[in-house]
Amino acid sequence: MALTTDVKAELVSIRNAPPTVRVAEVTAILRFAGGLHSIAGRVAVEAEVDADLLARRVARDLAEIYGVRPEIAQVQSASSHEGARYAVRVIGAGETLARQTGLLDQRRRPVRGLPNRLTTGSREEIAGLWRGAFLAAGSLSEPGRSAMLEVSCPSSEAAMALVGAAHRLGVAAKAREVRGMPRVVVREGEAIRSLLAQMGAQKTAAAWEEMRQRREVRAGVNRLVNFDDANLRRSAQAAVAACARVERALEILGDTVPDHLRLAGELRLSHRDASLDELGHHADPPLTKDAVAGRIRRLLAMADKRAQQEGIPGTESAVPAGLDV
């Protein structure tokens, strides 16, 4: 909710937009925040919004653009968790306003989508259309796996029109239905940042992007830490298994083990956590990593062959359960 509030506060503060952009914005607010009603046999236009400042802005735009005199009234919220809500109503000239804004067609039928002239306008007008839709019914969640920018829509036709408008801005959006409510959703991080910026929420877009990058860095660090931990666990398990097998090999072979193989085995047991390369440096004279590995491999093979001949458990039997052999 905090991010949503930040976006709406920044968007509602935009001033001096061109007239056609103001028309697109206020029309979208009327379409996504309310619509048409019949009061005493007359067509009334109403928009219900969540902020007094937004309500006054809508009323001002309607008065300046269309010359009507809207009423503003505080209304009861549908949920106790919501704050105060405000209705902007135009009753006396409601039908004329509905025709002018494209909410009614020439046959006085309600338009279920959005006026064609808005969805095919300039990029600035389409950005204004999206700004109005977001101010009316939008929300923004924090960056992360479930990040999304979402607008609740009054109809599936309006949702599809808003998706098309987003695509004209170069933003991938999808329409979906949640509990019977059509919605338009933008999920990809860069697309959310771009749409916020194009709507006019430049500061929030920058803050959102910074949060996203910070979380991605943190997630990357966590993945590396987990990867290193897993590698350390595997290395430790492999060392324990190797030492157990070497001890069993020396036990099986006893005095018959060749001296050079015995020395390699004893090196392994004396430096249990050392790498093969480090074991080679401890030898006298020093050995290469491959030489150490080869001698330990031959020691184990010789012991396993002797164990098979004598019918006794081989070197693998000494490895504790659950460790890699």
Beta strands, then each sheet from edge to edge (+ up, - down):
strand 1: 34-39
strand 2: 42-49
strand 3: 71-75
strand 4: 85-90
strand 5: 138-140
strand 6: 149-152
strand 7: 174-178
strand 8: 181-186
sheet 1: 1+ 2- 4+ 3-
sheet 2: 5+ 6- 8+ 7-
end
